Amino acid sequence: MPTYAIGDLQGCHAEFVALLDTLSFDPRRDRLWLAGDLVNRGPGSLDCLREVHALGDAASVVLGNHDLHLLAVARGAVSAKRSDTLAAILEAPDRSSLLDWLQAQPLWVDDGSASDRRTLMVHAGLLPVWSLSQAYERAREVEAVLSSEGAGAFLDVMHGNAPERWQDDLEGNDRLRAIVNAFTRMRFVAADGTLDFKAKEGLDSAPGGYAPWFTYPRQDDPRIVFGHWAALQGQIPGARVRAEALDTGCVWGGTLTALDLDSGRRISVPCRAPQ
């Protein structure tokens, strides 16, 4: 039973279908891991949501920053941006069922192993100052809120950069926002766990005192599958953890990439219509 991990769809539905065809994907036999950002920027966000939702238990998804942005827009917490391509979802007759399903997705998926060498998937990465067990528990904190009656109140205040540095004594919405930012927006981080939110390009764009999250060594040794950082083009030179970068920038004219988690083989299809 092959399991394929796929990078950010971002509304690239035609390429998603082409990649599944290339893989000869069969939901009765195979499994998909999707590294978040199913929607936005590309032309087929609604179709991507419907396609993944229809796969049922054959697909495991983590929330990305664009997915959370969609939820916030749909719930009236923030206004849509000019660059958003979410209107079709917001106007769809099955909007409610799709959004409820999306909001129920986690920040963390793993292979079920209890070992520190487990394979796990998150959208942006794993904060270096967190142990594996701490990261897992903090993901569950946010997931519990998103599945509760307090979800709307949190979505109202979810956006924002503060606090930029994780501290164990953070409470309330500041704590939840810091967790969300670490799991869904992180690229460069300082040794004390402070995140930078301005630099979004390649490794040469690192601000002084900051480094890519995957260049910090860990005491544990998980295999971390992530998306989010299209400028890496799937390459992580200098990595000091076992990681797999999957966002190869399909929505920007690159490719959509799948990783066979068992063999390590990568399979890509080109973007059909650069945005």
Kinemage of the C-alpha trace (Angstrom):
@kinemage 1
@onewidth
@group {chain A} dominant
@subgroup {mainchain}
@vectorlist {calphas} color= white
{ca met a 1} P 0.000 0.000 0.000
{ca pro a 2} L 2.068 2.979 -1.229
{ca thr a 3} L 1.810 6.307 0.591
{ca tyr a 4} L 2.571 9.438 -1.414
{ca ala a 5} L 3.208 12.841 0.171
{ca ile a 6} L 2.342 15.793 -2.063
{ca gly a 7} L 3.348 19.421 -1.681
{ca asp a 8} L 1.152 22.503 -1.707
{ca leu a 9} L -1.696 22.285 -4.223
{ca gln a 10} L -2.709 25.965 -3.894
{ca gly a 11} L -5.603 25.497 -6.270
{ca cys a 12} L -3.609 23.686 -8.990
{ca his a 13} L -6.347 21.150 -9.634
{ca ala a 14} L -5.433 20.148 -13.192
{ca glu a 15} L -1.893 19.356 -12.091
{ca phe a 16} L -3.177 17.441 -9.056
{ca val a 17} L -5.300 15.214 -11.275
{ca ala a 18} L -2.384 14.764 -13.678
{ca leu a 19} L -0.089 13.768 -10.822
{ca leu a 20} L -2.596 11.241 -9.468
{ca asp a 21} L -2.883 9.794 -12.971
{ca thr a 22} L 0.915 9.595 -13.254
{ca leu a 23} L 1.016 7.727 -9.938
{ca ser a 24} L -1.838 5.424 -11.042
{ca phe a 25} L -3.290 6.358 -7.671
{ca asp a 26} L -6.053 4.068 -6.431
{ca pro a 27} L -7.792 5.194 -3.211
{ca arg a 28} L -8.808 1.589 -2.517
{ca arg a 29} L -5.143 0.641 -2.265
{ca asp a 30} L -2.932 3.739 -1.949
{ca arg a 31} L -2.743 6.614 0.519
{ca leu a 32} L -2.024 10.340 0.157
{ca trp a 33} L -0.447 12.793 2.564
{ca leu a 34} L -1.108 16.414 1.585
{ca ala a 35} L 1.181 19.009 3.167
{ca gly a 36} L -1.346 21.827 3.458
{ca asp a 37} L -2.262 24.901 1.429
{ca leu a 38} L -4.805 23.051 -0.647
{ca val a 39} L -6.234 26.396 -1.750
{ca asn a 40} L -5.509 29.936 -2.942
{ca arg a 41} L -3.540 31.644 -5.698
{ca gly a 42} L -4.307 28.907 -8.257
{ca pro a 43} L -7.472 28.715 -10.400
{ca gly a 44} L -8.966 25.493 -9.021
{ca ser a 45} L -9.218 25.896 -5.261
{ca leu a 46} L -12.819 24.688 -5.067
{ca asp a 47} L -12.047 21.660 -7.222
{ca cys a 48} L -9.001 20.824 -5.085
{ca leu a 49} L -11.096 20.875 -1.916
{ca arg a 50} L -13.769 18.710 -3.483
{ca glu a 51} L -11.227 16.266 -4.923
{ca val a 52} L -9.408 15.748 -1.618
{ca his a 53} L -12.632 15.632 0.413
{ca ala a 54} L -13.976 12.919 -1.897
{ca leu a 55} L -10.920 10.738 -1.221
{ca gly a 56} L -12.131 10.189 2.341
{ca asp a 57} L -9.816 8.097 4.487
{ca ala a 58} L -7.384 7.641 1.586
{ca ala a 59} L -6.107 11.199 2.157
{ca ser a 60} L -4.490 12.727 5.238
{ca val a 61} L -4.212 16.519 5.275
{ca val a 62} L -2.509 19.109 7.472
{ca leu a 63} L -3.639 22.710 7.603
{ca gly a 64} L -1.497 25.356 5.940
{ca asn a 65} L -1.572 29.121 6.311
{ca his a 66} L -3.724 29.571 3.198
{ca asp a 67} L -6.231 27.002 4.442
{ca leu a 68} L -6.499 28.815 7.763
{ca his a 69} L -6.830 32.129 5.912
{ca leu a 70} L -9.773 30.690 3.978
{ca leu a 71} L -11.448 29.650 7.225
{ca ala a 72} L -10.923 33.113 8.691
{ca val a 73} L -12.335 34.809 5.578
{ca ala a 74} L -15.307 32.455 5.424
{ca arg a 75} L -16.128 33.010 9.099
{ca gly a 76} L -15.904 36.801 8.679
{ca ala a 77} L -12.787 37.209 10.823
{ca val a 78} L -10.746 38.947 8.084
{ca ser a 79} L -11.357 40.338 4.613
{ca ala a 80} L -10.204 38.564 1.480
{ca lys a 81} L -7.010 39.854 -0.139
{ca arg a 82} L -6.837 41.043 -3.748
{ca ser a 83} L -4.603 38.097 -4.608
{ca asp a 84} L -7.003 35.518 -3.133
{ca thr a 85} L -8.766 33.044 -5.437
{ca leu a 86} L -11.315 31.865 -2.873
{ca ala a 87} L -14.564 33.313 -4.260
{ca ala a 88} L -15.706 30.060 -5.865
{ca ile a 89} L -15.441 28.269 -2.522
{ca leu a 90} L -17.273 31.003 -0.654
{ca glu a 91} L -20.111 30.917 -3.199
{ca ala a 92} L -20.313 27.118 -3.591
{ca pro a 93} L -23.512 25.258 -2.637
{ca asp a 94} L -21.402 22.756 -0.672
{ca arg a 95} L -19.433 25.519 1.049
{ca ser a 96} L -20.509 24.570 4.575
{ca ser a 97} L -19.605 20.894 4.326
{ca leu a 98} L -16.240 21.653 2.720
{ca leu a 99} L -15.308 24.307 5.275
{ca asp a 100} L -16.417 22.164 8.212
{ca trp a 101} L -14.296 19.314 6.871
{ca leu a 102} L -11.297 21.607 6.342
{ca gln a 103} L -11.554 23.069 9.844
{ca ala a 104} L -11.445 19.552 11.285
{ca gln a 105} L -8.053 18.804 9.711
{ca pro a 106} L -4.949 18.640 11.971
{ca leu a 107} L -1.643 20.510 12.060
{ca trp a 108} L 0.314 17.258 12.396
{ca val a 109} L 0.062 13.817 10.780
{ca asp a 110} L 2.421 10.920 11.484
{ca asp a 111} L 2.879 7.281 10.590
{ca gly a 112} L 1.643 6.016 13.960
{ca ser a 113} L 5.083 5.013 15.205
{ca ala a 114} L 5.913 5.720 18.847
{ca ser a 115} L 9.579 6.079 17.957
{ca asp a 116} L 11.504 9.346 17.878
{ca arg a 117} L 12.359 8.302 14.304
{ca arg a 118} L 8.756 8.433 13.159
{ca thr a 119} L 7.761 10.043 9.864
{ca leu a 120} L 5.564 13.082 10.349
{ca met a 121} L 4.043 15.779 8.166
{ca val a 122} L 3.525 19.433 9.023
{ca his a 123} L 2.986 22.404 6.735
{ca ala a 124} L 5.962 24.683 7.452
{ca gly a 125} L 8.279 22.757 9.777
{ca leu a 126} L 9.086 21.805 13.345
{ca leu a 127} L 10.215 24.546 15.721
{ca pro a 128} L 13.760 23.621 16.851
{ca val a 129} L 13.194 24.574 20.503
{ca trp a 130} L 10.321 22.068 20.793
{ca ser a 131} L 10.840 18.394 21.480
{ca leu a 132} L 8.814 15.960 19.415
{ca ser a 133} L 6.343 15.368 22.239
{ca gln a 134} L 5.990 19.109 22.890
{ca ala a 135} L 5.307 19.809 19.217
{ca tyr a 136} L 2.697 17.060 19.100
{ca glu a 137} L 0.895 18.347 22.188
{ca arg a 138} L 0.928 21.937 20.952
{ca ala a 139} L -0.559 20.941 17.624
{ca arg a 140} L -3.344 19.209 19.519
{ca glu a 141} L -4.006 22.391 21.545
{ca val a 142} L -4.881 24.311 18.377
{ca glu a 143} L -6.824 21.420 16.878
{ca ala a 144} L -8.948 21.204 20.033
{ca val a 145} L -9.838 24.895 19.792
{ca leu a 146} L -10.690 24.674 16.081
{ca ser a 147} L -13.087 21.831 16.835
{ca ser a 148} L -14.729 23.664 19.733
{ca glu a 149} L -17.340 26.367 20.119
{ca gly a 150} L -14.477 28.792 20.642
{ca ala a 151} L -13.161 28.354 17.101
{ca gly a 152} L -14.782 31.535 15.790
{ca ala a 153} L -13.341 33.653 18.571
{ca phe a 154} L -9.855 32.328 17.865
{ca leu a 155} L -10.148 32.816 14.090
{ca asp a 156} L -11.016 36.445 14.829
{ca val a 157} L -7.582 37.004 16.391
{ca met a 158} L -5.498 34.288 14.706
{ca his a 159} L -3.743 36.586 12.223
{ca gly a 160} L -0.674 38.451 13.413
{ca asn a 161} L 3.046 38.078 14.083
{ca ala a 162} L 3.082 38.537 17.843
{ca pro a 163} L 4.466 36.918 19.847
{ca glu a 164} L 7.432 36.265 17.569
{ca arg a 165} L 9.293 34.127 20.131
{ca trp a 166} L 7.932 30.997 21.746
{ca gln a 167} L 7.825 30.924 25.541
{ca asp a 168} L 6.441 28.023 27.533
{ca asp a 169} L 4.372 30.313 29.741
{ca leu a 170} L 2.392 31.858 26.867
{ca glu a 171} L -1.350 31.678 27.454
{ca gly a 172} L -4.621 32.177 25.652
{ca asn a 173} L -4.744 33.498 22.100
{ca asp a 174} L -1.078 34.553 22.149
{ca arg a 175} L -0.107 30.940 22.802
{ca leu a 176} L -2.407 29.577 20.105
{ca arg a 177} L -1.251 32.171 17.555
{ca ala a 178} L 2.405 31.351 18.243
{ca ile a 179} L 1.701 27.651 17.718
{ca val a 180} L -0.152 28.290 14.454
{ca asn a 181} L 2.641 30.530 13.173
{ca ala a 182} L 5.295 27.934 13.966
{ca phe a 183} L 3.446 25.130 12.210
{ca thr a 184} L 2.182 27.075 9.189
{ca arg a 185} L 4.376 30.163 8.566
{ca met a 186} L 7.889 29.369 9.778
{ca arg a 187} L 10.925 29.636 7.510
{ca phe a 188} L 13.788 31.376 9.290
{ca val a 189} L 14.218 31.153 13.049
{ca ala a 190} L 16.755 32.376 15.607
{ca ala a 191} L 18.428 30.063 18.087
{ca asp a 192} L 16.086 31.218 20.865
{ca gly a 193} L 12.986 30.301 18.851
{ca thr a 194} L 12.173 33.775 17.478
{ca leu a 195} L 10.521 33.596 14.051
{ca asp a 196} L 11.103 35.961 11.149
{ca phe a 197} L 8.024 36.661 9.027
{ca lys a 198} L 9.503 38.969 6.373
{ca ala a 199} L 12.004 36.819 4.464
{ca lys a 200} L 10.182 34.474 2.075
{ca glu a 201} L 12.696 33.801 -0.651
{ca gly a 202} L 15.588 31.340 -0.797
{ca leu a 203} L 18.260 30.592 1.762
{ca asp a 204} L 20.287 33.674 0.791
{ca ser a 205} L 17.488 35.897 2.111
{ca ala a 206} L 18.075 34.890 5.742
{ca pro a 207} L 18.134 37.928 8.067
{ca gly a 208} L 21.127 38.353 10.364
{ca gly a 209} L 20.965 36.000 13.331
{ca tyr a 210} L 18.408 33.726 11.673
{ca ala a 211} L 18.734 30.397 9.884
{ca pro a 212} L 16.358 27.937 8.215
{ca trp a 213} L 14.555 25.870 10.837
{ca phe a 214} L 15.942 22.628 9.399
{ca thr a 215} L 19.569 23.656 9.967
{ca tyr a 216} L 19.224 23.357 13.748
{ca pro a 217} L 20.091 19.867 15.108
{ca arg a 218} L 17.574 17.964 17.230
{ca gln a 219} L 17.891 15.480 20.081
{ca asp a 220} L 15.254 13.281 18.453
{ca asp a 221} L 15.405 12.138 14.837
{ca pro a 222} L 12.028 12.290 13.091
{ca arg a 223} L 11.651 12.362 9.340
{ca ile a 224} L 9.820 15.640 8.694
{ca val a 225} L 7.774 16.062 5.532
{ca phe a 226} L 6.834 19.691 4.863
{ca gly a 227} L 5.662 22.146 2.212
{ca his a 228} L 5.196 25.931 2.411
{ca trp a 229} L 8.607 27.130 1.156
{ca ala a 230} L 8.355 27.141 -2.640
{ca ala a 231} L 11.619 29.046 -3.088
{ca leu a 232} L 13.547 25.987 -1.855
{ca gln a 233} L 12.407 24.040 -4.932
{ca gly a 234} L 12.533 20.851 -2.882
{ca gln a 235} L 16.193 21.321 -1.880
{ca ile a 236} L 17.404 21.780 1.728
{ca pro a 237} L 21.199 22.229 1.681
{ca gly a 238} L 22.750 22.412 5.124
{ca ala a 239} L 19.931 20.462 6.760
{ca arg a 240} L 20.801 18.916 10.116
{ca val a 241} L 17.542 17.008 10.439
{ca arg a 242} L 15.946 14.376 8.231
{ca ala a 243} L 13.508 16.451 6.222
{ca glu a 244} L 11.748 16.381 2.869
{ca ala a 245} L 10.749 19.676 1.212
{ca leu a 246} L 7.777 19.127 -1.071
{ca asp a 247} L 6.584 22.560 -2.262
{ca thr a 248} L 8.151 22.902 -5.696
{ca gly a 249} L 6.142 25.976 -6.682
{ca cys a 250} L 3.488 24.631 -9.008
{ca val a 251} L 1.346 27.741 -8.565
{ca trp a 252} L 4.345 29.897 -9.553
{ca gly a 253} L 5.059 27.958 -12.742
{ca gly a 254} L 7.144 25.163 -11.205
{ca thr a 255} L 6.025 21.600 -10.624
{ca leu a 256} L 3.714 19.630 -8.362
{ca thr a 257} L 5.687 16.920 -6.583
{ca ala a 258} L 4.841 13.651 -4.872
{ca leu a 259} L 7.231 11.692 -2.658
{ca asp a 260} L 6.863 7.938 -2.264
{ca leu a 261} L 7.424 7.677 1.478
{ca asp a 262} L 8.633 4.086 1.234
{ca ser a 263} L 11.102 4.280 -1.644
{ca gly a 264} L 12.049 7.968 -1.473
{ca arg a 265} L 11.278 8.363 -5.179
{ca arg a 266} L 9.979 11.759 -6.296
{ca ile a 267} L 7.494 12.173 -9.099
{ca ser a 268} L 6.589 15.583 -10.534
{ca val a 269} L 4.292 17.078 -13.153
{ca pro a 270} L 4.792 20.558 -14.638
{ca cys a 271} L 2.540 23.519 -14.080
{ca arg a 272} L 0.081 23.860 -16.945
{ca ala a 273} L -0.619 27.578 -16.654
{ca pro a 274} L 1.726 29.742 -14.556
{ca gln a 275} L -0.164 32.201 -12.366
